[in-house]
Amino acid sequence: MKKIKVQPLSRDAFHKFGDYAMLIDPLSEPATGPKDAPIAFFRDMLPVELGGAAPAFSTCRIMPRPMVVTDAEYHSHTCEAAMPLDQDAIIWVAPAGAGDELPVDEVEAFYVPMGTIVKLRPGVWHHALFAVEDRPLNAMIVLPERTYANDVCCISIPREQQLEVEA
């Protein structure tokens, strides 16, 4: 089974898949006033284009499981945002393509600190986050309402093409 190494999240490495913002520790982002004020507002940290649709906030509860890419999905018409809420996580991604076959040679994995929201561009292959700790992971998912029913391509990866993610 081919292995992929988890890399730290950085704008240079993640740019082709989307963007991210550290919502819990935003001090590197611009604020509307002094960052050390009693109340500091960090505005518009991660715009997410949802094709003009209203955002729907969902929770994905993910049990610890082997870090193997067995399934994949993408959305053609919208971005997806995901944020691990209660522990760090690992996300794997692959660039958008013309077909419905995962480009296994282009899969990359990233370490996502708790409270960091990642935005995936339309068409980017992905699936549920992996929990870093040996306990359930709760992740917030932001998509237009009912995207899971009307704008999703899901596939199962043949066993010989599955990838092991090395943390």
HELIX and SHEET records of a PDB file:
HELIX    1   1 ARG A   11  PHE A   14  1                                   4    
HELIX    2   2 VAL A  104  GLU A  106  5                                   3    
HELIX    3   3 THR A  147  ASN A  150  1                                   4    
HELIX    4   4 ARG A  159  GLN A  161  5                                   3    
SHEET    1   A 6 VAL A  68  VAL A  69  0                                        
SHEET    2   A 6 LEU A 163  GLU A 166 -1                                        
SHEET    3   A 6 LYS A   2  PRO A   8  1                                        
SHEET    4   A 6 GLU A 108  VAL A 112  1                                        
SHEET    5   A 6 ALA A  89  VAL A  93 -1                                        
SHEET    6   A 6 PHE A 130  ALA A 131 -1                                        
SHEET    1   B 5 GLY A  18  MET A  22  0                                        
SHEET    2   B 5 THR A 116  LEU A 120 -1                                        
SHEET    3   B 5 GLU A  80  PRO A  84 -1                                        
SHEET    4   B 5 LEU A 137  PRO A 144 -1                                        
SHEET    5   B 5 PRO A  55  ILE A  62 -1                                        
SHEET    1   C 2 ASP A  71  TYR A  74  0                                        
SHEET    2   C 2 CYS A 153  SER A 156 -1                                        
END                                                                             
